[in-house]
Amino acid sequence: MADFSNRAAGLDSPPAHAFTITPDDTADLARPTRGLMIAGAGDVTVVMVGGDTVTLPGLLPGVQYAVRVRRVLATATTASGLVGLA
């Protein structure tokens, strides 16, 4: 089996970290995401890494959404159990 431990992960590599997200209107996440998952269906309002603010409507549990997010806003976020993937 090949040893890939010395190779840097690129943006096309699977996420290596996961963390719980508490939506907050003023604070950025500790690290930008490469993906987002939720436990309870709903909308998620985010600030993308590029600076755009958008509501991702009707997200479903168990789906890995490939989004580069720097902040998840409490305002207008109705989904629960948010997990950031980085």
C-alpha positions in Angstrom: 0.0 0.0 0.0 1.3 3.4 -0.9 2.3 5.9 1.9 0.7 9.3 1.1 1.5 10.8 4.6 4.2 13.2 3.1 1.9 14.7 0.5 0.1 18.0 1.0 -3.7 17.8 0.6 -5.2 19.9 -2.2 -8.7 21.2 -2.4 -9.7 18.2 -4.4 -8.7 15.9 -1.6 -11.2 14.7 1.0 -11.5 16.7 4.2 -9.1 15.8 7.0 -10.9 17.7 9.8 -14.4 18.0 11.2 -15.8 20.4 13.7 -19.1 21.5 15.2 -20.4 24.9 13.9 -22.4 27.2 16.1 -23.9 29.9 13.9 -22.8 33.4 14.8 -23.5 36.7 13.0 -20.2 38.3 13.9 -17.5 35.7 14.3 -15.7 33.8 11.5 -15.1 30.1 11.9 -11.7 29.0 13.3 -10.9 27.7 9.8 -12.7 27.9 6.5 -14.7 24.9 5.5 -14.2 22.7 2.4 -17.6 21.1 3.1 -20.7 21.4 5.3 -23.1 18.8 6.7 -26.2 19.1 8.8 -28.2 16.9 11.1 -31.6 18.7 10.8 -33.0 19.9 7.5 -33.3 23.7 6.9 -31.7 26.8 5.4 -28.1 27.8 6.2 -27.0 31.4 5.7 -23.2 31.7 5.1 -20.4 34.1 4.2 -18.4 32.4 1.5 -14.6 32.6 1.5 -14.8 35.0 -1.4 -17.0 37.4 0.7 -20.5 36.7 -0.7 -23.3 36.3 1.7 -26.0 33.7 0.6 -28.7 31.5 2.0 -28.4 27.9 1.0 -32.0 26.8 1.0 -33.5 23.5 2.0 -30.3 21.6 2.9 -30.9 17.9 3.8 -29.2 15.8 6.4 -26.6 13.3 5.4 -25.4 15.2 2.3 -21.9 16.7 2.1 -22.2 20.1 0.6 -19.0 21.3 -1.0 -18.8 24.9 0.0 -15.9 27.1 1.1 -17.4 29.0 4.0 -15.8 31.4 6.5 -18.9 32.2 8.6 -22.2 30.7 9.3 -24.8 33.3 10.3 -27.3 32.7 13.1 -29.8 35.0 11.3 -31.9 33.0 8.8 -30.2 29.7 9.6 -32.8 27.1 10.4 -30.9 23.9 10.0 -29.5 22.2 13.1 -26.5 20.1 13.9 -24.0 21.9 11.6 -20.6 20.3 11.0 -17.8 21.9 9.1 -15.4 19.8 7.1 -11.9 21.1 6.4 
